[in-house]
């Protein structure tokens, strides 16, 4: 079941997960883990009580406790690696134990057993340890600022730009929906793959402007409707995107997986625009004609660009998303988010 939400290689937690979660602390973590293993090995060799009795004698030392924590984390990672679906957050339960190791290594690098004032060389070594710690902290703080403000920020910037356009009233009232007393819409919008935001004024049978936004990207690639609030009166925004829900009753792939296999074929099937010579993808709940399309630059192949132009969609914005490839298993490079507006949906 979990494989329906994405599959990674068996070694992903070690080769990509841990380096990402630990950052520069990955190096001292490896050093601490190696020291713990060597300490456990020496304790077994030096023990004269036998293997079983020696184990219980080892647990009394702090080094053996570190080794025990290492084995616990290793066993946890091995068990999590058996699942085909892997995420960074799955490693978070290991962080307390790993930070314990890191604290021991950092503490040892910043001080010596002997008095630092008795030997100038030892004092210099302690200063180098403190300097190393300051450098690591500075790099992590700078990295946190970059990741929170620049990296993978294109989707949010694109939504903020769209919200500004909506508040400026650039969309013409060409596409409208009728609302009844119970605020139910007659636009024929499916509920499982679309999010709808409407203002409180959309009652009493009023007719309002409806803006349909197609998100041509895997599920959860873009933020939700909260980034488009508040809206002007009598304005509705509907988001359409591939879903991640696996097909429990059949062997079919999720919509997100179908999109990644063929973005153009998936979009044509959703909008009932079948290209000659192409097999139609079996997807449920069609999407209405879009007023806005957002996608990543990596999906803009020649055929998709042609399809966008044929539907009178023109590029109005390109927003930086990432300076480097952040998912090694994703064949598509996502360095920018591109926004298209339908020509007739925007006031001239």
C-alpha positions as a printed Julia matrix, in Angstrom:
348×3 Matrix{Float64}:
   0.0     0.0     0.0
   2.73    2.5     0.93
   4.4     1.97   -2.46
   1.45    3.77   -4.05
   2.69    7.01   -2.49
   6.22    6.78   -3.92
   9.1     4.31   -4.01
  12.78    4.91   -3.2
  15.86    2.69   -3.29
  16.52    0.45   -0.28
  19.56    2.54    0.73
  17.78    5.91    0.51
  17.62    6.5     4.28
  21.4     6.12    4.57
  22.58    7.78    1.35
  20.09   10.67    1.21
  17.98   10.72    4.36
  20.65   10.91    7.06
  22.92   13.45    5.24
  19.92   15.72    4.73
  18.62   15.44    8.29
  22.03   15.85    9.96
  23.68   18.29    7.55
  27.31   19.03    8.43
  26.86   17.05   11.64
  26.87   13.93    9.5
  30.7    13.74    9.73
  30.94   13.83   13.55
  27.99   11.44   13.66
  29.96    8.88   11.66
  32.97    9.42   13.93
  30.85    8.92   17.05
  29.22    5.8    15.63
  32.62    4.32   14.78
  33.94    5.06   18.28
  30.9     3.4    19.82
  31.38    0.26   17.75
  35.08    0.08   18.59
  34.32    0.58   22.28
  31.83   -2.26   22.24
  34.28   -4.49   20.41
  37.07   -3.8    22.92
  34.73   -4.49   25.81
  33.86   -7.89   24.38
  37.52   -8.75   23.74
  38.68   -7.66   27.2
  35.82   -9.3    29.05
  36.72  -12.52   30.89
  33.13  -13.35   31.83
  32.1   -14.72   28.47
  29.99  -13.12   25.77
  26.62  -13.22   27.55
  27.92  -12.09   30.92
  30.2    -9.57   29.29
  27.27   -7.83   27.67
  25.67   -7.07   31.02
  28.99   -5.89   32.36
  29.41   -3.52   29.42
  26.08   -1.69   29.95
  27.44   -0.02   33.06
  29.79    2.21   31.04
  28.75    5.34   29.15
  30.48    4.17   26.0
  28.41    0.99   26.01
  25.24    3.02   26.37
  26.26    4.95   23.27
  26.85    1.66   21.48
  23.45    0.41   22.57
  21.83    3.57   21.21
  23.72    3.09   17.95
  22.43   -0.46   17.58
  18.89    0.73   18.32
  19.08    3.43   15.64
  20.65    1.01   13.15
  17.89   -1.53   13.75
  15.24    1.17   13.31
  16.75    2.35   10.01
  17.02   -1.23    8.74
  13.35   -1.86    9.53
  12.26    1.41    7.9
  14.37    0.59    4.82
  12.28   -2.53    4.25
   9.34   -0.3     3.31
   9.45    0.91   -0.32
   8.03    4.31    0.68
  10.58    6.5     2.44
  10.53   10.09    3.69
  12.84   12.35    5.68
  10.36   12.62    8.53
  10.62    8.89    9.14
  14.12    9.51   10.52
  13.03   12.09   13.1
  12.62    9.52   15.94
  16.36    8.79   15.6
  17.45   12.4    16.12
  17.61   12.37   19.96
  20.02    9.42   20.01
  22.08   10.82   17.15
  22.28   14.24   18.81
  23.51   12.51   21.95
  26.45   11.11   19.99
  27.08   14.47   18.39
  27.11   16.2    21.76
  29.77   13.79   23.0
  31.99   14.4    19.97
  31.57   18.19   20.1
  32.26   18.22   23.84
  35.42   16.15   23.39
  36.66   18.43   20.6
  36.22   21.55   22.75
  38.12   20.45   25.83
  40.9    18.2    27.08
  41.13   16.06   30.2
  44.16   18.0    31.41
  44.0    21.64   32.39
  44.12   23.84   29.35
  46.28   26.37   31.22
  49.09   23.88   31.81
  50.0    23.59   28.17
  49.58   26.32   25.51
  49.28   23.69   22.76
  46.25   22.13   24.43
  44.71   25.56   24.81
  45.13   26.15   21.08
  43.49   22.79   20.37
  40.52   23.71   22.52
  40.19   27.01   20.64
  40.14   25.13   17.34
  37.33   22.91   18.61
  35.28   25.94   19.64
  36.0    27.57   16.28
  34.86   24.44   14.45
  31.64   24.44   16.46
  30.99   28.1    15.63
  31.57   27.45   11.92
  29.14   24.52   11.9
  26.46   26.54   13.71
  26.92   29.49   11.34
  26.63   27.25    8.28
  23.48   25.62    9.62
  21.87   28.95   10.49
  22.69   30.3     7.03
  21.36   27.12    5.45
  18.15   27.39    7.45
  17.61   30.97    6.26
  18.23   29.94    2.64
  15.97   26.9     2.81
  13.17   28.89    4.45
  13.28   31.84    2.04
  14.71   30.67   -1.31
  14.76   26.91   -1.74
  11.5    25.46   -3.14
   9.82   28.84   -2.68
   8.61   29.2    -6.27
   5.23   27.61   -5.61
   4.47   30.04   -2.79
   5.65   33.03   -4.83
   3.45   31.93   -7.74
   0.42   31.71   -5.46
   1.14   35.11   -3.92
   1.4    36.6    -7.41
  -1.9    35.01   -8.42
  -3.55   36.37   -5.29
  -2.32   39.86   -6.11
  -3.74   39.57   -9.64
  -7.09   38.4    -8.26
  -7.25   41.27   -5.75
  -6.47   43.72   -8.57
  -9.49   42.42  -10.49
  -7.63   41.4   -13.64
  -9.87   38.39  -14.28
 -12.92   39.1   -16.4
 -16.33   37.76  -15.33
 -16.56   35.4   -18.3
 -16.63   32.14  -16.38
 -19.43   32.12  -13.82
 -21.09   29.64  -11.49
 -24.6    29.76  -10.06
 -25.06   29.24   -6.32
 -28.23   28.2    -4.54
 -29.4    29.05   -1.03
 -27.33   26.25    0.51
 -24.19   27.54   -1.23
 -23.97   24.45   -3.43
 -22.34   25.03   -6.79
 -23.61   23.9   -10.19
 -20.23   24.02  -11.91
 -19.9    20.25  -12.0
 -16.75   20.24   -9.87
 -15.52   16.94   -8.47
 -14.8    16.98   -4.75
 -11.91   14.51   -4.55
  -9.38   16.28   -6.75
 -10.31   19.96   -6.41
 -10.28   22.55   -3.65
 -12.82   25.36   -3.78
 -12.66   28.68   -1.94
 -15.61   31.04   -2.01
 -16.42   34.22   -0.11
 -19.34   34.62    2.27
 -21.29   36.68   -0.25
 -21.85   33.64   -2.53
 -25.45   32.96   -1.49
 -29.02   33.84   -2.5
 -28.52   32.67   -6.05
 -25.9    35.29   -6.96
 -23.68   34.68  -10.0
 -19.98   35.19   -9.55
 -16.63   34.98  -11.23
 -15.1    31.47  -11.08
 -11.36   31.04  -11.61
 -10.2    27.53  -12.45
  -6.55   26.79  -11.68
  -4.86   23.64  -13.04
  -1.75   22.55  -11.12
   0.23   20.37  -13.52
   2.54   18.78  -10.98
   2.6    15.76   -8.67
   0.28   15.89   -5.68
   1.18   18.24   -2.82
   3.68   20.13   -4.96
   1.75   23.4    -4.51
   0.26   25.07   -1.42
  -3.46   25.15   -0.75
  -6.2    27.72   -0.95
  -5.14   29.44    2.27
  -2.43   31.19    0.22
  -5.16   32.8    -1.89
  -7.19   34.24    0.98
  -8.85   36.63    1.36
 -10.72   36.93   -1.94
 -12.79   39.81   -3.32
 -16.57   39.48   -2.98
 -18.31   37.19   -5.48
 -15.07   35.45   -6.46
 -14.43   31.71   -6.38
 -11.1    29.96   -6.97
 -10.97   26.22   -7.68
  -7.72   24.23   -7.64
  -7.4    21.07   -9.71
  -4.41   18.77   -9.29
  -3.54   15.07   -9.53
  -4.44   13.09   -6.45
  -2.16   10.8    -4.44
  -4.81    8.39   -3.24
  -3.96    4.84   -4.36
  -6.55    2.7    -6.08
  -7.45    0.16   -3.4
  -9.9    -1.86   -5.49
  -7.73   -2.15   -8.6
  -4.15   -2.29   -9.77
  -4.26    1.17  -11.36
  -1.7     3.81  -10.45
  -2.6     6.99   -8.62
  -3.3    10.11  -10.65
  -0.01   11.62   -9.53
   1.89    8.59  -10.87
  -0.04    8.75  -14.14
   0.82   12.44  -14.46
   4.53   11.76  -13.98
   4.41    9.08  -16.67
   2.91   11.44  -19.23
   1.91   14.98  -18.17
   0.34   15.86  -21.52
  -1.6    12.61  -21.84
  -2.91   12.95  -18.29
  -3.96   16.57  -18.81
  -5.68   15.78  -22.1
  -7.66   13.01  -20.45
  -8.69   15.23  -17.56
  -9.88   17.97  -19.9
 -11.34   15.51  -22.46
  -8.94   16.74  -25.11
  -7.62   13.52  -26.62
  -4.63   13.81  -28.91
  -4.66   11.59  -32.03
  -2.35    8.63  -31.82
  -2.22    8.73  -28.02
  -3.85    6.32  -25.6
  -6.22    7.99  -23.19
  -5.35    7.71  -19.51
  -8.05    6.18  -17.34
  -8.78    8.99  -14.86
 -11.95    9.95  -13.08
 -13.7    13.31  -12.72
 -12.91   15.65  -15.62
 -11.58   19.15  -15.08
 -13.18   22.27  -16.59
 -11.26   24.46  -19.01
  -8.52   26.3   -17.1
  -8.19   30.02  -16.57
  -4.78   29.58  -14.91
  -2.18   26.83  -15.28
   0.84   26.41  -13.04
   3.6    23.88  -13.62
   7.35   23.36  -13.27
   9.75   24.24  -16.06
  10.92   20.62  -16.26
   7.53   19.5   -17.55
   7.42   22.09  -20.32
   8.37   19.86  -23.22
   7.61   20.85  -26.79
   4.27   19.01  -26.88
   3.0    20.48  -23.63
   4.04   24.0   -24.65
   2.15   23.5   -27.92
  -0.93   22.27  -26.05
  -0.85   25.33  -23.79
  -0.67   27.65  -26.78
  -3.53   25.83  -28.53
  -5.73   26.53  -25.51
  -4.9    30.25  -25.58
  -2.76   30.04  -22.46
   0.06   32.57  -22.37
   3.0    32.71  -19.97
   2.67   35.57  -17.5
   5.25   34.72  -14.85
   8.24   32.57  -14.03
   9.32   32.19  -10.41
  12.6    30.77   -9.13
  12.1    27.5    -7.26
  15.49   25.83   -6.66
  19.13   26.36   -7.56
  19.87   22.63   -7.59
  18.15   19.29   -7.95
  16.82   18.32   -4.53
  15.29   14.92   -5.31
  17.84   12.59   -6.85
  15.15   10.05   -7.75
  13.07   12.59   -9.68
  14.07   12.73  -13.36
  12.42   16.13  -13.79
  14.39   19.26  -12.91
  12.23   21.76  -11.02
  14.16   25.01  -11.02
  11.26   27.38  -11.76
   7.47   27.58  -11.52
   5.75   28.87  -14.65
   2.3    30.49  -14.61
  -0.04   30.7   -17.6
  -3.25   32.74  -17.94
  -5.98   32.03  -20.47
  -6.07   34.96  -22.86
  -9.83   35.48  -22.63
  -9.91   35.22  -18.84
  -7.86   38.37  -18.24
  -9.04   41.89  -18.9
  -7.01   43.67  -21.55
